[in-house]
Amino acid sequence: MKILLIGIQGSGKSTQGNFLSEKLNIPYLSTGHIFRELAKEKSIDGRFVKETINAGFLMPDNMTIKIVNDYLNRAVYKNGYILDGFPRTLVQAKSFNEKLDKAFYIKVSDKEALWRLAGRDEYREDETLKAIKKRIDLFHEVTLPILDFYKDLGILAEIDGERTIAEVSEQIYSHLN
């Protein structure tokens, strides 16, 4: 099964992605995690990734598509996966060659997302208030249009992400059965 999780930063994608991964026994792949790992590299690409994500900007489409396709060509993803953070733009969605089974939009308000991010235990360099606000604006501007793309494909389900973790999981599982 190939599943996509869409949502604003702080919507609970990674929590639900990890739960789904365990329940369905398929790997969870977060582009945010990939980019944070790349940002640690002492290379030109590493520095570019670090500066881009720390400023709250999205990685360029061509670079993101290449990185995600390289990951998905690995044997571990052959039998399915849960994707978080890709595609983030209509260009990425249209050029993504994989046939997805289901796309879930975990919907939370900007206020709720900010509240959740402020309460995280771990500090991440790319989560300054300025960067988060920039990402929220970009989400509304460039990511929301992909909802119509997946709705037209008949695979989109909207989930109320402001419910409890267990209730969000239940909503997601109900669309998989």
BALOBA-1460 file (C-alpha; in Angstrom, 3 decimals):
// residues 177
<rec num="1" residu="m" x="0.000" y="0.000" z="0.000"/>
<rec num="2" residu="k" x="1.231" y="3.484" z="-0.895"/>
<rec num="3" residu="i" x="-0.084" y="6.251" z="1.340"/>
<rec num="4" residu="l" x="0.473" y="9.999" z="1.372"/>
<rec num="5" residu="l" x="0.046" y="12.217" z="4.446"/>
<rec num="6" residu="i" x="-0.604" y="15.901" z="3.765"/>
<rec num="7" residu="g" x="-0.835" y="18.559" z="6.424"/>
<rec num="8" residu="i" x="0.600" y="21.729" z="7.807"/>
<rec num="9" residu="q" x="3.709" y="21.465" z="9.981"/>
<rec num="10" residu="g" x="2.495" y="20.335" z="13.416"/>
<rec num="11" residu="s" x="-0.627" y="18.572" z="12.114"/>
<rec num="12" residu="g" x="0.487" y="15.172" z="13.396"/>
<rec num="13" residu="k" x="1.695" y="13.618" z="10.143"/>
<rec num="14" residu="s" x="4.755" y="12.040" z="11.702"/>
<rec num="15" residu="t" x="2.803" y="10.675" z="14.685"/>
<rec num="16" residu="q" x="0.206" y="9.125" z="12.397"/>
<rec num="17" residu="g" x="2.838" y="8.024" z="9.878"/>
<rec num="18" residu="n" x="4.704" y="6.076" z="12.546"/>
<rec num="19" residu="f" x="1.470" y="4.494" z="13.847"/>
<rec num="20" residu="l" x="0.440" y="3.503" z="10.313"/>
<rec num="21" residu="s" x="3.890" y="2.127" z="9.588"/>
<rec num="22" residu="e" x="3.700" y="-0.149" z="12.611"/>
<rec num="23" residu="k" x="0.103" y="-1.216" z="11.997"/>
<rec num="24" residu="l" x="0.493" y="-1.865" z="8.259"/>
<rec num="25" residu="n" x="4.108" y="-3.070" z="8.443"/>
<rec num="26" residu="i" x="5.287" y="-0.703" z="5.711"/>
<rec num="27" residu="p" x="8.029" y="1.934" z="6.023"/>
<rec num="28" residu="y" x="7.399" y="5.574" z="6.843"/>
<rec num="29" residu="l" x="9.366" y="8.168" z="4.869"/>
<rec num="30" residu="s" x="9.450" y="11.826" z="5.893"/>
<rec num="31" residu="t" x="11.091" y="14.301" z="3.533"/>
<rec num="32" residu="g" x="11.561" y="16.626" z="6.509"/>
<rec num="33" residu="h" x="13.698" y="13.954" z="8.160"/>
<rec num="34" residu="i" x="15.619" y="13.352" z="4.921"/>
<rec num="35" residu="f" x="16.349" y="17.058" z="4.514"/>
<rec num="36" residu="r" x="17.406" y="17.483" z="8.166"/>
<rec num="37" residu="e" x="19.861" y="14.595" z="7.687"/>
<rec num="38" residu="l" x="21.181" y="16.101" z="4.440"/>
<rec num="39" residu="a" x="21.564" y="19.482" z="6.197"/>
<rec num="40" residu="k" x="24.072" y="17.871" z="8.589"/>
<rec num="41" residu="e" x="26.408" y="16.971" z="5.726"/>
<rec num="42" residu="k" x="29.494" y="19.117" z="5.291"/>
<rec num="43" residu="s" x="28.972" y="19.617" z="1.570"/>
<rec num="44" residu="i" x="27.671" y="22.251" z="-0.825"/>
<rec num="45" residu="d" x="24.332" y="20.414" z="-1.086"/>
<rec num="46" residu="g" x="24.193" y="19.989" z="2.691"/>
<rec num="47" residu="r" x="24.732" y="23.688" z="3.271"/>
<rec num="48" residu="f" x="22.155" y="24.604" z="0.612"/>
<rec num="49" residu="v" x="19.566" y="22.295" z="2.231"/>
<rec num="50" residu="k" x="20.333" y="23.665" z="5.699"/>
<rec num="51" residu="e" x="20.039" y="27.314" z="4.670"/>
<rec num="52" residu="t" x="16.861" y="26.657" z="2.688"/>
<rec num="53" residu="i" x="14.962" y="24.773" z="5.400"/>
<rec num="54" residu="n" x="16.195" y="26.981" z="8.242"/>
<rec num="55" residu="a" x="14.799" y="30.002" z="6.377"/>
<rec num="56" residu="g" x="11.444" y="28.211" z="6.065"/>
<rec num="57" residu="f" x="11.563" y="27.835" z="2.304"/>
<rec num="58" residu="l" x="10.673" y="24.715" z="0.342"/>
<rec num="59" residu="m" x="13.387" y="22.791" z="-1.435"/>
<rec num="60" residu="p" x="13.332" y="23.238" z="-5.243"/>
<rec num="61" residu="d" x="10.967" y="20.836" z="-7.019"/>
<rec num="62" residu="n" x="13.638" y="19.176" z="-9.202"/>
<rec num="63" residu="m" x="15.920" y="18.492" z="-6.227"/>
<rec num="64" residu="t" x="13.061" y="17.182" z="-4.070"/>
<rec num="65" residu="i" x="11.737" y="14.892" z="-6.805"/>
<rec num="66" residu="k" x="15.193" y="13.423" z="-7.415"/>
<rec num="67" residu="i" x="15.867" y="12.816" z="-3.696"/>
<rec num="68" residu="v" x="12.467" y="11.195" z="-3.081"/>
<rec num="69" residu="n" x="12.720" y="8.997" z="-6.198"/>
<rec num="70" residu="d" x="16.226" y="7.885" z="-5.125"/>
<rec num="71" residu="y" x="14.834" y="6.851" z="-1.726"/>
<rec num="72" residu="l" x="11.789" y="5.090" z="-3.176"/>
<rec num="73" residu="n" x="13.995" y="3.040" z="-5.501"/>
<rec num="74" residu="r" x="15.444" y="1.310" z="-2.430"/>
<rec num="75" residu="a" x="14.306" y="-2.260" z="-1.836"/>
<rec num="76" residu="v" x="12.711" y="-1.423" z="1.522"/>
<rec num="77" residu="y" x="9.998" y="0.649" z="-0.242"/>
<rec num="78" residu="k" x="9.215" y="-1.962" z="-2.927"/>
<rec num="79" residu="n" x="6.063" y="-3.242" z="-1.185"/>
<rec num="80" residu="g" x="4.681" y="0.137" z="-0.160"/>
<rec num="81" residu="y" x="5.309" y="3.131" z="2.061"/>
<rec num="82" residu="i" x="3.825" y="6.045" z="3.927"/>
<rec num="83" residu="l" x="5.034" y="9.387" z="2.540"/>
<rec num="84" residu="d" x="5.066" y="12.579" z="4.598"/>
<rec num="85" residu="g" x="6.077" y="15.932" z="3.153"/>
<rec num="86" residu="f" x="6.075" y="14.999" z="-0.505"/>
<rec num="87" residu="p" x="4.643" y="16.084" z="-2.814"/>
<rec num="88" residu="r" x="4.313" y="19.642" z="-1.538"/>
<rec num="89" residu="t" x="3.653" y="21.383" z="-4.840"/>
<rec num="90" residu="l" x="1.439" y="20.707" z="-7.840"/>
<rec num="91" residu="v" x="4.576" y="20.310" z="-9.985"/>
<rec num="92" residu="q" x="5.806" y="17.566" z="-7.631"/>
<rec num="93" residu="a" x="2.389" y="15.856" z="-7.514"/>
<rec num="94" residu="k" x="2.038" y="15.822" z="-11.303"/>
<rec num="95" residu="s" x="5.572" y="14.559" z="-11.906"/>
<rec num="96" residu="f" x="5.403" y="11.850" z="-9.233"/>
<rec num="97" residu="n" x="5.158" y="8.579" z="-11.150"/>
<rec num="98" residu="e" x="4.082" y="6.345" z="-8.282"/>
<rec num="99" residu="k" x="0.420" y="5.316" z="-8.111"/>
<rec num="100" residu="l" x="-0.795" y="6.137" z="-4.615"/>
<rec num="101" residu="d" x="-3.572" y="4.138" z="-2.955"/>
<rec num="102" residu="k" x="-4.697" y="6.832" z="-0.533"/>
<rec num="103" residu="a" x="-3.912" y="10.454" z="0.365"/>
<rec num="104" residu="f" x="-4.896" y="11.816" z="3.771"/>
<rec num="105" residu="y" x="-5.160" y="15.522" z="4.493"/>
<rec num="106" residu="i" x="-4.771" y="15.941" z="8.248"/>
<rec num="107" residu="k" x="-6.435" y="19.318" z="8.703"/>
<rec num="108" residu="v" x="-5.579" y="21.574" z="11.640"/>
<rec num="109" residu="s" x="-5.819" y="25.342" z="12.031"/>
<rec num="110" residu="d" x="-2.707" y="27.504" z="11.881"/>
<rec num="111" residu="k" x="-3.254" y="28.376" z="15.555"/>
<rec num="112" residu="e" x="-3.384" y="24.706" z="16.576"/>
<rec num="113" residu="a" x="-0.257" y="23.899" z="14.550"/>
<rec num="114" residu="l" x="1.683" y="26.738" z="16.203"/>
<rec num="115" residu="w" x="0.464" y="25.647" z="19.636"/>
<rec num="116" residu="r" x="1.635" y="22.080" z="19.045"/>
<rec num="117" residu="l" x="5.016" y="23.130" z="17.668"/>
<rec num="118" residu="a" x="5.605" y="25.435" z="20.639"/>
<rec num="119" residu="g" x="4.984" y="22.491" z="22.977"/>
<rec num="120" residu="r" x="7.466" y="20.089" z="21.410"/>
<rec num="121" residu="d" x="10.167" y="18.729" z="23.698"/>
<rec num="122" residu="e" x="12.864" y="18.624" z="21.059"/>
<rec num="123" residu="y" x="14.310" y="21.766" z="19.531"/>
<rec num="124" residu="r" x="15.024" y="21.737" z="15.820"/>
<rec num="125" residu="e" x="17.087" y="24.380" z="14.090"/>
<rec num="126" residu="d" x="14.533" y="24.687" z="11.309"/>
<rec num="127" residu="e" x="11.680" y="25.473" z="13.706"/>
<rec num="128" residu="t" x="12.213" y="29.131" z="14.501"/>
<rec num="129" residu="l" x="8.981" y="31.126" z="14.693"/>
<rec num="130" residu="k" x="9.916" y="32.982" z="11.501"/>
<rec num="131" residu="a" x="10.620" y="29.722" z="9.609"/>
<rec num="132" residu="i" x="7.428" y="28.091" z="10.869"/>
<rec num="133" residu="k" x="5.291" y="31.068" z="9.855"/>
<rec num="134" residu="k" x="6.946" y="31.059" z="6.415"/>
<rec num="135" residu="r" x="6.187" y="27.326" z="6.034"/>
<rec num="136" residu="i" x="2.570" y="27.849" z="7.079"/>
<rec num="137" residu="d" x="2.180" y="30.593" z="4.454"/>
<rec num="138" residu="l" x="3.820" y="28.365" z="1.833"/>
<rec num="139" residu="f" x="1.538" y="25.473" z="2.808"/>
<rec num="140" residu="h" x="-1.537" y="27.591" z="2.095"/>
<rec num="141" residu="e" x="-0.049" y="29.008" z="-1.090"/>
<rec num="142" residu="v" x="1.592" y="26.006" z="-2.775"/>
<rec num="143" residu="t" x="0.524" y="22.808" z="-1.001"/>
<rec num="144" residu="l" x="-3.238" y="23.243" z="-0.615"/>
<rec num="145" residu="p" x="-3.751" y="23.135" z="-4.427"/>
<rec num="146" residu="i" x="-2.588" y="19.504" z="-4.456"/>
<rec num="147" residu="l" x="-5.703" y="18.573" z="-2.465"/>
<rec num="148" residu="d" x="-7.844" y="19.111" z="-5.567"/>
<rec num="149" residu="f" x="-5.377" y="17.046" z="-7.604"/>
<rec num="150" residu="y" x="-5.773" y="14.037" z="-5.274"/>
<rec num="151" residu="k" x="-9.508" y="14.632" z="-4.876"/>
<rec num="152" residu="d" x="-9.840" y="14.424" z="-8.680"/>
<rec num="153" residu="l" x="-7.957" y="11.115" z="-8.573"/>
<rec num="154" residu="g" x="-10.510" y="9.869" z="-6.035"/>
<rec num="155" residu="i" x="-7.952" y="9.020" z="-3.345"/>
<rec num="156" residu="l" x="-8.167" y="11.996" z="-0.944"/>
<rec num="157" residu="a" x="-9.692" y="11.750" z="2.523"/>
<rec num="158" residu="e" x="-9.872" y="14.771" z="4.821"/>
<rec num="159" residu="i" x="-9.164" y="14.012" z="8.470"/>
<rec num="160" residu="d" x="-9.992" y="16.269" z="11.434"/>
<rec num="161" residu="g" x="-6.502" y="16.586" z="12.887"/>
<rec num="162" residu="e" x="-7.644" y="18.548" z="15.941"/>
<rec num="163" residu="r" x="-9.110" y="15.477" z="17.602"/>
<rec num="164" residu="t" x="-7.127" y="13.206" z="19.918"/>
<rec num="165" residu="i" x="-4.300" y="11.130" z="18.460"/>
<rec num="166" residu="a" x="-6.408" y="7.977" z="18.846"/>
<rec num="167" residu="e" x="-9.420" y="9.580" z="17.140"/>
<rec num="168" residu="v" x="-7.280" y="10.782" z="14.234"/>
<rec num="169" residu="s" x="-5.890" y="7.247" z="13.864"/>
<rec num="170" residu="e" x="-9.431" y="5.822" z="13.892"/>
<rec num="171" residu="q" x="-10.490" y="8.233" z="11.147"/>
<rec num="172" residu="i" x="-7.524" y="7.215" z="9.007"/>
<rec num="173" residu="y" x="-7.994" y="3.463" z="9.573"/>
<rec num="174" residu="s" x="-11.707" y="3.746" z="8.701"/>
<rec num="175" residu="h" x="-10.716" y="4.938" z="5.210"/>
<rec num="176" residu="l" x="-8.292" y="2.045" z="4.751"/>
<rec num="177" residu="n" x="-10.765" y="-0.754" z="5.466"/>
